[in-house]
Amino acid sequence: KSEAKPWFDISVDPDMTVNADRRHFTHIVSNIIDNAIKYSPTEPRIAVRGWIDNDRRRIITVKDNGIGIAEDRQRFVFDKFYRVPGGDLHEVKGYGLGLYYVKSMMDRFGGSVTLKSRPGKGTVFKLVFNE
């Protein structure tokens, strides 16, 4: 796989703040973006959105154009040491700890992380930080 440079589209509400440890917050977002880059079969295209919803929750989504995750595998991606099997992209290095860490930290922050994904169509991760 060639080292294509990722394309980013970032739009975050300028008034938005998140109540989270800065170091862990950075690692959470970096982990999701790193996966988006690693699991993109072509030039990575990543869109990050951040806004405050009507319930005053802080929402951040990270959408990519990667290989996607089959529906029957999605429930496992936040499990410790889990890596989605299959495809020639398992050459990607990792221990299956990144999304486990994301979920663990979001739980500690009193928030949540979910995903929507379709093979060949990419993935959207949604981080919700309660006020």
C-alpha positions as CSV (number, residue, x, y, z in Angstrom):
1,K,0.0,0.0,0.0
2,S,1.4,3.4,-0.9
3,E,1.7,6.1,1.7
4,A,-1.1,8.3,0.5
5,K,-1.6,11.5,2.5
6,P,-4.9,11.7,4.3
7,W,-7.5,14.3,3.3
8,F,-9.3,16.0,6.3
9,D,-12.5,18.0,6.5
10,I,-12.9,19.4,10.0
11,S,-15.9,21.3,11.3
12,V,-16.3,21.9,15.0
13,D,-18.6,24.3,16.8
14,P,-16.3,27.1,17.9
15,D,-18.1,27.3,21.3
16,M,-17.8,23.6,22.0
17,T,-15.7,22.4,24.9
18,V,-15.4,18.9,26.2
19,N,-15.0,17.9,29.9
20,A,-12.2,15.3,29.6
21,D,-8.6,14.8,30.4
22,R,-6.7,16.5,27.6
23,R,-4.1,13.7,27.2
24,H,-6.7,11.0,27.1
25,F,-9.0,13.0,24.8
26,T,-6.2,13.5,22.4
27,H,-5.4,9.7,22.4
28,I,-9.1,8.8,21.9
29,V,-9.4,11.0,18.8
30,S,-5.9,10.1,17.5
31,N,-6.7,6.4,17.9
32,I,-9.9,6.6,15.7
33,I,-8.1,8.8,13.1
34,D,-5.1,6.4,13.0
35,N,-7.4,3.5,12.3
36,A,-9.2,5.5,9.6
37,I,-5.8,6.0,7.9
38,K,-4.5,2.5,8.4
39,Y,-7.7,0.8,7.1
40,S,-8.2,2.9,4.0
41,P,-7.4,1.0,0.8
42,T,-7.0,4.3,-1.1
43,E,-6.3,7.9,-0.2
44,P,-7.8,8.3,3.3
45,R,-10.7,10.8,3.4
46,I,-11.7,11.7,7.0
47,A,-14.4,14.1,8.2
48,V,-14.5,15.2,11.8
49,R,-17.6,17.0,13.1
50,G,-18.2,18.4,16.5
51,W,-21.3,20.1,17.9
52,I,-23.5,20.5,21.0
53,D,-26.9,18.8,20.6
54,N,-30.3,20.0,22.1
55,D,-29.6,18.0,25.3
56,R,-26.3,19.9,25.8
57,R,-24.2,16.8,25.0
58,R,-21.0,17.3,23.1
59,I,-20.9,15.1,20.0
60,I,-17.9,14.3,17.9
61,T,-18.1,12.1,14.8
62,V,-15.2,10.8,12.7
63,K,-16.2,9.5,9.3
64,D,-13.8,7.7,7.0
65,N,-13.8,6.0,3.6
66,G,-12.1,2.9,4.8
67,I,-12.8,-0.8,4.3
68,G,-15.6,-0.8,6.8
69,I,-16.6,-3.4,9.3
70,A,-19.1,-6.2,8.8
71,E,-22.2,-6.0,10.9
72,D,-21.6,-9.3,12.7
73,R,-18.1,-8.0,13.8
74,Q,-19.1,-4.5,15.0
75,R,-20.2,-5.6,18.5
76,F,-16.7,-7.0,19.2
77,V,-14.5,-4.0,18.1
78,F,-14.4,-2.5,21.5
79,D,-13.3,-5.8,23.2
80,K,-9.8,-6.1,24.5
81,F,-7.3,-7.6,22.0
82,Y,-10.0,-8.0,19.3
83,R,-9.0,-7.4,15.7
84,V,-11.4,-7.8,12.8
85,P,-10.2,-10.9,10.8
86,G,-9.9,-11.2,7.1
87,G,-8.8,-9.3,4.1
88,D,-5.2,-8.5,3.2
89,L,-5.2,-5.5,5.5
90,H,-4.3,-7.7,8.5
91,E,-0.8,-6.7,7.6
92,V,-1.7,-3.6,9.6
93,K,0.2,-3.8,12.9
94,G,-1.7,-3.6,16.1
95,Y,-2.7,-5.4,19.3
96,G,-6.4,-4.8,19.3
97,L,-6.2,-2.4,22.2
98,G,-6.9,1.0,20.5
99,L,-10.7,0.8,20.4
100,Y,-10.8,-0.9,23.8
101,Y,-8.9,2.1,25.2
102,V,-11.3,4.5,23.4
103,K,-14.4,2.7,25.0
104,S,-12.7,2.5,28.4
105,M,-11.9,6.2,28.5
106,M,-15.3,7.3,27.2
107,D,-16.9,5.2,30.0
108,R,-14.6,6.9,32.5
109,F,-15.7,10.3,31.2
110,G,-19.3,9.3,31.6
111,G,-19.8,9.3,27.8
112,S,-20.2,6.8,25.1
113,V,-18.8,5.6,21.8
114,T,-20.7,3.9,19.0
115,L,-20.1,3.1,15.4
116,K,-21.9,2.7,12.1
117,S,-20.2,0.9,9.3
118,R,-20.7,-0.9,6.0
119,P,-18.0,-3.0,4.3
120,G,-16.6,-1.0,1.3
121,K,-18.4,2.2,2.5
122,G,-16.4,3.2,5.5
123,T,-17.1,3.8,9.2
124,V,-18.5,6.6,11.4
125,F,-17.5,6.7,15.0
126,K,-19.6,8.8,17.3
127,L,-18.3,10.1,20.6
128,V,-20.9,11.5,23.1
129,F,-19.8,13.6,26.0
130,N,-22.6,14.3,28.5
131,E,-22.6,17.8,29.9
